[in-house]
């Protein structure tokens, strides 16, 4: 169970990361459309688990884009620190994960149709 503070920080991080991914996707992420679907913050606010959904460009898979995002974690954290530096004392360490809930829901829907 998460506290109110964890939920507020998670919402702030989700909003600011969405802006970063929207604004800098052409330069940092090779033009892929990245959506922040879910953010969970540890109780001590030091680690944030960020779940992402991708709409990749034709030549890349979702796993490739996730690796690009993971390789740019320090740059993303730096940009995030500039945005939330006044609200948070310490910018959490970011861990990125692929959100496959849409694929799972689509698979279940296909099974139900059969």
C-alpha positions in Angstrom: 0.0 0.0 0.0 1.4 3.3 -1.0 1.2 6.5 1.0 -0.3 9.8 -0.2 3.2 11.3 -0.5 4.3 8.4 -2.8 1.2 8.8 -5.0 1.8 12.6 -5.3 5.5 12.1 -6.2 4.5 9.3 -8.7 2.0 11.6 -10.3 4.5 14.5 -10.5 7.2 12.2 -12.0 4.7 10.7 -14.5 3.6 14.2 -15.7 7.2 15.5 -16.0 8.5 12.4 -17.7 5.7 12.5 -20.2 6.7 16.1 -21.1 10.4 15.1 -21.4 9.5 12.1 -23.7 7.3 14.3 -25.8 9.7 17.2 -26.1 12.9 15.3 -26.6 11.9 12.1 -28.4 13.2 13.2 -31.7 16.7 13.9 -30.4 17.1 11.3 -27.7 14.9 8.4 -28.7 15.2 8.3 -32.5 11.6 9.6 -33.1 9.7 6.9 -31.2 6.4 7.8 -29.6 6.8 7.0 -25.9 4.0 7.0 -23.4 4.5 6.8 -19.6 1.7 4.5 -18.5 2.6 4.0 -14.8 5.0 5.2 -12.2 5.6 3.5 -8.8 7.8 5.1 -6.2 9.5 3.3 -3.3 8.5 4.2 0.3 11.7 6.2 0.8 11.2 8.0 -2.5 14.7 7.0 -3.8 13.6 4.6 -6.6 10.9 5.1 -9.3 9.8 2.2 -11.5 8.6 3.7 -14.7 6.4 1.6 -17.1 6.5 2.7 -20.7 4.5 1.9 -23.8 5.9 2.5 -27.3 4.7 3.2 -30.8 8.0 2.4 -32.5 9.2 3.6 -35.9 9.2 1.0 -38.7 12.8 -0.2 -38.2 12.7 -0.7 -34.4 11.0 -3.0 -32.0 9.8 -2.1 -28.5 12.7 -3.9 -26.9 15.2 -1.9 -29.0 13.6 1.4 -27.9 13.6 0.3 -24.3 17.3 -0.3 -24.5 17.8 3.1 -26.0 15.8 4.6 -23.1 17.7 2.7 -20.5 21.0 3.8 -22.1 19.8 7.5 -21.7 18.7 7.1 -18.1 21.2 9.6 -16.7 20.3 12.2 -19.3 16.6 11.7 -18.5 17.2 12.0 -14.8 19.2 15.2 -15.4 16.3 16.7 -17.4 13.9 15.5 -14.7 16.0 17.1 -12.0 15.8 20.5 -13.7 12.0 20.2 -13.9 11.2 18.9 -10.3 14.2 20.3 -8.5 12.1 22.7 -6.5 9.5 20.1 -5.4 11.8 17.2 -4.6 15.0 17.3 -2.6 16.4 14.1 -4.3 15.5 13.0 -7.8 14.7 9.3 -7.6 16.8 6.7 -9.4 14.8 5.7 -12.5 14.2 2.1 -13.6 12.4 1.6 -16.9 10.1 -1.3 -17.8 8.1 -2.2 -20.8 4.3 -2.0 -20.1 2.7 -5.0 -21.9 -0.7 -4.6 -20.4 -2.2 -3.5 -23.7 -0.8 -6.6 -25.5 -2.1 -8.8 -22.7 -5.6 -7.3 -22.9 -5.6 -7.7 -26.6 -4.6 -11.3 -26.3 -7.4 -12.0 -23.8 -9.9 -10.2 -26.0 -8.9 -12.4 -29.0 -9.3 -15.5 -26.8 -12.8 -14.5 -25.7 -13.8 -13.9 -29.3 -12.9 -17.5 -30.2 
